[in-house]
């Protein structure tokens, strides 16, 4: 443990490390928990002191050190009240109960390392003064705002009034304290096992997030949901895995996912599929530069409402035929500059579990669902769908490689194919313009938004402005590609 100390004296960190020792939390001597060397205000991270190979544990946290609604001191009082509500809100109740106990809590040495005032996540910015209010204005019309509309703010207030206040009345907890507890859960909680459910896992929550992570958490999840036992117990519903080492202490292990080089920060990923910056901003309070998981979406109904003024109309029967044709032409849809690949589309669509979700990605490419939706609404009943789709994809591939001064590229292309592409381009630009119009200060050019980042702004406003700028760039990239398609076709026709 001596090598897992900060390079500079830090009483908070020293108390945390001593708590780790007292609770049998093991940390590999080849890593250390420390403040960011260049940005100490960013909080703690984990850094490698030596090269570490793939496939080894770098920390082991006993499940007895995990904070959950099952393990908190007042579990006997709180668990019956919260066992059927949202898991993260229930964990926030458990966390708040331990925070209210202060130094009496067996978790105090761990909890004292948490940021004062909770995590600065966007879903609570409305209570963060002028900077928070201005930041929320910049998130207007963005994916982040959409996530906050679907957040649990109302549920949090309801649980506070109906459960937290009466159950913890001797400490007189405030709603703000409960919000702060939830913000910490939102940015730190892990799925632990069938008994704990979600919990706070000391050390595991010290690893910051990155798309290209170095470690992941490994734990025995299939324990008895009634008593937490990994091995045989008195509950007939629990069927232990015979290969499990029942006599060994149960731990949550951070395992290396790839080799780690001495001196680098060691990262975890908070989600197997990755988080968009909207999700990170709302639930974790930060963003990743160049986040490849970013996307802007439209639901099918929303899309049709925006495009209702055009001549083309949606037809459900044609949609089924188009999807069948697209499945047969899957290879032709690979590696097109303007489209997300089939594999990437499947990954996002599965996450959303909605076939009619249409979106553009961080590079301004359309999802196949969006492209096929626009294709469907712009075709006629008499169209030979497989042939028309094949020709449209072929022309898109030609246009991806064409230069502005190339002439004759579209010679011999049927007029209905070019007409289809122009209509798709029109729809794309309509969708993009409508999205920008919903955003804060839509008349400001993107270049001027970038300039605002260099001006004096509050930290939340700067973060929100940076996110809004990211969405504007994504929208403009998509719109520009299709605008160039329409322009090229018009020049060729003339």
GIHU-V228182 format. One record per pair of residues at least 12 apart in sequence whose ideal C-beta (glycine too) atoms are under 7 Angstrom apart, sorted by the first residue. I is the first residue (numbers start at 1). J is the second residue. D is the distance in Angstrom with one decimal. If there is no record, write none. Layout:
# GIHU-V228182
<<I/J/D> <I/J/D>>
This chain:
# GIHU-V228182
<<1/17/6.3> <1/20/7.0> <1/21/5.6> <1/27/6.4> <3/29/4.3> <3/32/6.3> <3/49/6.2> <4/17/6.2> <4/27/4.6> <4/29/6.9> <4/31/6.8> <4/32/4.9> <4/33/6.1> <5/17/6.2> <5/32/6.7> <6/34/4.5> <6/35/6.4> <7/34/6.3> <12/112/6.4> <12/113/5.5> <13/33/6.7> <15/109/5.2> <15/112/5.9> <16/109/6.2> <16/110/6.4> <16/113/4.4> <18/109/6.4> <19/109/2.9> <19/110/5.2> <20/202/6.7> <20/203/6.9> <23/62/6.8> <23/65/4.3> <24/62/5.3> <25/61/5.2> <25/62/6.8> <25/65/5.7> <25/202/5.9> <25/203/5.8> <26/59/6.4> <26/60/4.4> <27/59/5.1> <27/203/6.3> <28/58/4.2> <28/59/6.5> <30/48/6.3> <30/49/5.4> <30/50/4.3> <30/52/5.3> <31/46/5.5> <31/47/6.7> <31/48/5.7> <31/49/6.4> <31/58/5.3> <31/266/6.1> <32/47/5.6> <32/49/5.8> <33/46/5.7> <33/206/5.1> <34/47/5.8> <43/115/6.6> <44/206/5.4> <45/208/4.9> <45/265/5.3> <46/206/5.4> <46/207/5.0> <46/265/6.8> <46/266/4.5> <47/265/5.4> <47/266/6.7> <48/260/4.8> <48/261/6.6> <48/262/5.4> <48/263/6.4> <48/264/5.5> <48/266/5.7> <49/262/6.4> <50/262/4.9> <51/260/6.8> <51/261/5.9> <51/262/5.2> <52/256/5.8> <52/259/6.9> <52/260/4.2> <53/256/6.8> <53/259/5.7> <54/256/5.4> <54/258/5.7> <54/259/5.2> <55/255/6.8> <55/256/6.1> <56/255/7.0> <56/256/5.4> <57/253/4.5> <57/254/6.5> <57/255/5.5> <58/215/6.3> <58/254/5.3> <58/256/6.2> <59/203/4.4> <59/253/7.0> <59/254/4.5> <60/251/4.3> <60/253/5.2> <61/201/5.4> <61/202/5.5> <61/203/5.3> <61/204/6.2> <61/251/5.9> <61/252/4.6> <62/249/5.5> <62/251/5.4> <63/192/7.0> <63/196/6.9> <63/250/4.5> <63/251/6.6> <63/252/6.6> <65/202/5.6> <66/192/5.7> <66/196/5.7> <66/199/4.4> <66/200/6.8> <66/201/5.6> <66/252/6.7> <67/94/6.6> <67/95/6.6> <67/98/6.5> <67/107/5.4> <67/199/5.9> <67/200/4.2> <68/91/6.5> <68/94/6.2> <68/192/6.5> <68/196/4.0> <68/197/6.3> <68/198/7.0> <68/199/3.6> <69/82/6.0> <69/90/5.0> <69/91/6.0> <69/93/6.9> <69/94/4.3> <69/197/6.9> <70/195/5.9> <70/196/5.4> <70/228/7.0> <71/196/6.8> <72/94/4.1> <72/97/5.5> <72/98/5.6> <73/97/7.0> <73/98/6.7> <73/101/6.4> <73/105/6.6> <74/97/4.7> <77/167/6.2> <78/93/5.7> <78/94/6.4> <78/97/6.2> <78/167/6.1> <81/163/5.1> <81/167/6.0> <82/163/6.4> <85/159/6.3> <86/152/6.1> <86/155/6.2> <87/197/5.3> <87/198/4.7> <88/182/7.0> <88/185/5.0> <88/186/6.5> <88/189/5.9> <88/198/6.2> <89/152/6.4> <89/155/6.1> <89/156/6.2> <89/159/5.4> <89/182/6.6> <91/185/4.9> <91/189/5.8> <91/198/5.2> <91/199/6.7> <92/178/6.5> <92/181/4.4> <92/182/4.0> <92/185/4.7> <93/159/7.0> <93/163/6.5> <93/164/6.0> <95/181/4.6> <95/184/6.4> <95/185/6.2> <95/200/6.8> <96/164/6.8> <96/173/6.0> <96/177/6.2> <96/178/5.7> <96/181/4.1> <97/168/6.1> <98/111/6.3> <99/111/6.0> <99/181/6.6> <100/168/6.2> <100/171/4.1> <100/173/6.2> <110/202/5.2> <114/184/5.8> <117/180/6.0> <118/180/3.1> <118/181/6.9> <118/183/3.9> <118/184/5.4> <119/183/4.2> <119/184/5.4> <119/186/6.7> <119/187/4.2> <119/285/5.2> <120/285/4.5> <121/183/5.0> <121/186/5.7> <121/187/6.2> <121/282/6.4> <121/283/5.9> <121/284/6.4> <121/285/4.3> <122/139/6.9> <122/144/6.1> <122/148/6.7> <122/281/4.8> <122/282/4.7> <122/285/6.9> <123/148/5.3> <123/151/4.9> <123/153/6.7> <123/282/5.2> <124/179/5.6> <124/183/5.8> <125/460/5.7> <128/460/6.3> <131/458/3.1> <131/459/6.9> <131/460/4.8> <131/461/5.5> <132/460/5.4> <134/458/6.7> <134/461/4.6> <135/460/3.8> <135/461/4.6> <135/463/6.7> <135/464/3.8> <137/440/5.0> <138/440/5.2> <138/461/6.5> <138/464/4.0> <138/465/4.9> <138/468/4.9> <139/464/5.1> <139/467/6.8> <139/468/6.6> <140/439/5.9> <140/440/4.3> <141/435/6.8> <141/438/3.3> <141/439/3.9> <141/440/7.0> <142/278/6.8> <142/439/6.5> <142/467/6.6> <142/468/5.9> <142/471/5.3> <143/276/6.8> <143/278/3.9> <143/296/5.9> <143/471/6.9> <144/278/4.2> <144/281/5.2> <144/282/5.6> <144/467/6.0> <147/278/5.6> <147/279/6.6> <147/282/4.6> <148/282/5.8> <151/282/7.0> <156/178/6.7> <156/179/6.5> <156/182/5.7> <157/175/6.6> <160/175/5.1> <160/178/4.8> <164/178/5.5> <186/283/4.7> <187/283/6.5> <187/284/4.5> <187/285/6.3> <188/200/5.8> <188/205/4.3> <190/204/6.0> <190/217/6.1> <192/219/6.4> <192/252/6.6> <193/219/6.3> <193/220/6.6> <193/221/4.8> <193/223/4.7> <194/221/6.5> <194/222/6.5> <194/223/5.4> <194/225/4.1> <195/223/5.1> <195/224/6.5> <195/225/5.6> <195/228/3.6> <201/252/4.9> <203/254/6.8> <204/217/5.4> <204/252/5.9> <204/254/5.7> <207/254/6.8> <207/266/6.1> <207/267/6.2> <207/268/3.8> <208/265/6.8> <208/267/5.7> <209/267/6.5> <209/268/6.4> <209/269/6.3> <209/270/4.8> <209/284/7.0> <210/267/3.6> <210/269/6.8> <211/269/7.0> <211/274/5.6> <211/288/6.6> <211/291/6.9> <211/292/6.4> <211/293/6.8> <213/257/5.9> <213/267/4.7> <213/268/5.3> <213/269/3.8> <214/256/6.2> <214/257/5.7> <214/258/5.6> <214/260/5.2> <214/266/4.9> <214/267/5.4> <215/254/4.7> <215/255/6.2> <215/256/5.7> <215/257/5.7> <215/266/6.0> <215/268/5.3> <216/255/5.9> <216/257/5.3> <216/268/6.6> <216/269/7.0> <217/252/5.8> <217/254/5.9> <218/253/4.8> <218/255/4.9> <219/252/4.5> <219/253/6.8> <220/244/6.3> <220/250/5.9> <222/241/6.2> <224/238/3.7> <230/244/5.6> <230/246/5.6> <230/250/5.7> <231/244/7.0> <231/246/3.1> <273/347/6.4> <273/351/5.8> <274/293/4.0> <275/293/6.0> <276/291/6.6> <276/293/4.8> <276/294/4.9> <276/295/6.0> <277/291/4.8> <277/294/5.3> <277/467/5.8> <277/470/6.4> <281/463/6.8> <281/467/5.8> <287/463/6.6> <287/466/6.6> <287/467/6.1> <291/362/6.5> <292/362/5.2> <294/362/4.1> <294/470/6.4> <294/474/6.6> <295/348/6.6> <295/359/4.6> <295/360/6.6> <295/361/5.1> <295/362/6.9> <296/359/6.0> <296/360/5.3> <296/435/6.7> <296/471/6.0> <296/474/5.9> <296/475/6.7> <297/357/5.6> <297/358/6.6> <297/359/4.0> <298/358/4.8> <298/431/6.6> <299/356/6.5> <299/357/6.4> <300/356/3.4> <300/358/6.9> <300/373/6.9> <303/358/5.7> <303/373/6.5> <303/431/6.9> <306/430/6.5> <306/431/5.9> <306/434/4.8> <307/427/5.6> <307/430/6.0> <310/427/6.7> <312/377/4.6> <312/378/4.6> <312/423/6.2> <313/377/6.2> <314/377/5.0> <315/376/6.7> <318/376/5.1> <318/379/6.5> <319/376/4.9> <321/385/5.2> <322/372/5.4> <322/375/6.1> <322/376/4.7> <322/385/5.9> <322/389/7.0> <323/372/6.6> <325/385/4.8> <325/386/4.4> <325/389/5.1> <326/368/6.8> <326/372/5.6> <326/389/6.7> <328/386/6.6> <329/389/6.0> <329/390/6.0> <329/393/6.7> <330/342/5.3> <332/390/6.6> <332/393/4.8> <333/368/6.3> <333/393/6.4> <336/393/6.9> <336/396/5.7> <336/397/6.2> <336/400/6.7> <337/400/4.1> <338/365/5.9> <338/366/6.1> <338/396/6.2> <338/481/5.4> <339/365/5.7> <339/366/5.7> <339/368/6.2> <339/371/5.7> <340/361/5.4> <340/365/4.9> <340/366/6.8> <340/367/5.2> <340/368/6.5> <342/368/6.4> <345/367/5.3> <345/368/4.5> <345/369/6.7> <348/367/6.8> <349/369/6.5> <356/369/6.9> <357/369/6.3> <358/370/3.5> <358/373/5.5> <360/474/6.0> <360/478/4.8> <362/474/6.2> <363/477/6.8> <364/474/5.3> <364/477/2.9> <364/478/3.9> <364/481/6.6> <366/478/6.6> <374/424/4.7> <374/427/4.9> <374/428/7.0> <375/389/6.7> <375/392/6.8> <375/424/6.6> <378/420/5.6> <378/423/4.2> <378/424/6.1> <379/420/6.7> <388/417/6.8> <388/420/6.9> <391/414/6.7> <391/417/4.6> <392/417/5.8> <392/420/5.7> <392/421/6.2> <395/410/6.9> <395/413/5.9> <395/417/6.0> <395/421/6.2> <399/485/5.7> <399/488/6.1> <402/488/6.6> <409/492/6.8> <410/489/6.8> <410/492/4.4> <418/489/5.2> <418/493/6.9> <421/485/5.9> <421/489/6.2> <422/486/5.2> <422/489/5.6> <424/482/7.0> <425/482/4.0> <425/483/6.6> <425/485/5.0> <425/486/4.0> <428/478/6.4> <428/479/6.3> <428/482/4.2> <429/479/5.3> <429/482/6.3> <429/483/6.1> <432/475/4.7> <432/478/6.1> <432/479/3.9> <435/475/5.8> <436/472/6.7> <436/475/5.9> <439/468/6.3> <440/468/6.7> <446/469/6.8> <446/472/4.9> <446/473/6.3> <446/476/6.0> <449/465/6.8> <449/469/4.8> <449/472/6.4> <450/469/6.1> <452/465/6.0> <453/465/6.0> <453/466/6.2>>
